[in-house]
Amino acid sequence: MIELINQGQIYRFLPKPLSRELLRRSLISALDRYRQVRAAPILARRHAVEEPQFAPSSLSAKLMGYWRRIRDQGRARQGA
């Protein structure tokens, strides 16, 4: 998750169970940041998303592979 946050793939990670107040504050923060970036295009260039650099054995790659297998199995069941 840290890699994804650092790469700009996700804005903020919210752990479960999620309190309403934490969700409210996070959404307000995200909307404020969105408005700042829209108002100053230079900020968008500064925070351009980089391509993920997953190593084949990294935890991120393993998790993505796991979720893809679950998704593919679900699709196969729906098609059967």
C-alpha positions in Angstrom: 0.0 0.0 0.0 2.8 2.4 0.8 4.1 1.9 -2.8 0.7 2.7 -4.2 0.4 5.8 -2.1 3.9 7.0 -3.0 3.3 6.4 -6.7 0.1 8.4 -6.5 -2.1 5.5 -7.4 -4.3 6.0 -4.3 -4.8 9.2 -2.3 -5.2 7.8 1.2 -5.8 4.4 2.7 -8.6 4.1 5.2 -8.6 1.1 7.5 -11.7 -0.9 8.4 -13.8 -0.6 10.5 -14.2 2.9 9.1 -15.7 5.6 11.4 -18.0 8.1 9.8 -15.9 11.0 11.1 -12.7 9.6 9.5 -14.5 9.1 6.2 -16.0 12.6 6.4 -12.6 14.2 7.1 -10.9 12.2 4.4 -13.4 13.1 1.8 -13.2 16.8 2.7 -9.4 16.6 2.5 -9.6 14.8 -0.9 -12.0 17.4 -2.3 -9.9 20.3 -1.0 -6.8 18.8 -2.7 -8.8 18.2 -5.9 -9.8 21.9 -5.9 -6.3 23.0 -5.3 -5.0 20.9 -8.2 -7.7 22.2 -10.6 -7.0 25.8 -9.6 -3.2 25.4 -10.2 -2.3 23.1 -13.1 1.3 23.2 -12.0 0.3 21.0 -9.0 -1.0 18.4 -11.4 2.3 18.2 -13.2 4.2 18.0 -9.9 2.0 15.1 -8.8 1.9 13.1 -12.0 1.3 9.4 -11.4 4.3 7.2 -12.1 4.1 3.8 -13.6 4.1 1.0 -11.0 7.4 -0.6 -10.6 6.4 -4.0 -9.1 9.1 -6.5 -8.6 7.8 -10.0 -9.5 8.1 -11.2 -5.9 6.9 -8.0 -4.2 3.9 -8.1 -1.9 2.0 -5.7 -4.1 2.4 -8.0 -7.2 1.4 -11.0 -5.1 -1.8 -9.3 -3.9 -2.7 -8.1 -7.4 -2.2 -11.7 -8.7 -4.4 -13.0 -5.9 -7.2 -10.5 -6.6 -7.0 -11.2 -10.4 -7.4 -15.0 -9.7 -10.5 -14.3 -7.5 -12.0 -12.0 -10.2 -11.3 -14.5 -13.0 -12.8 -17.4 -11.0 -15.9 -15.3 -10.3 -16.3 -14.5 -14.0 -15.8 -18.1 -14.9 -18.6 -19.1 -12.5 -21.0 -16.5 -14.0 -20.3 -17.7 -17.5 -20.9 -21.4 -16.6 
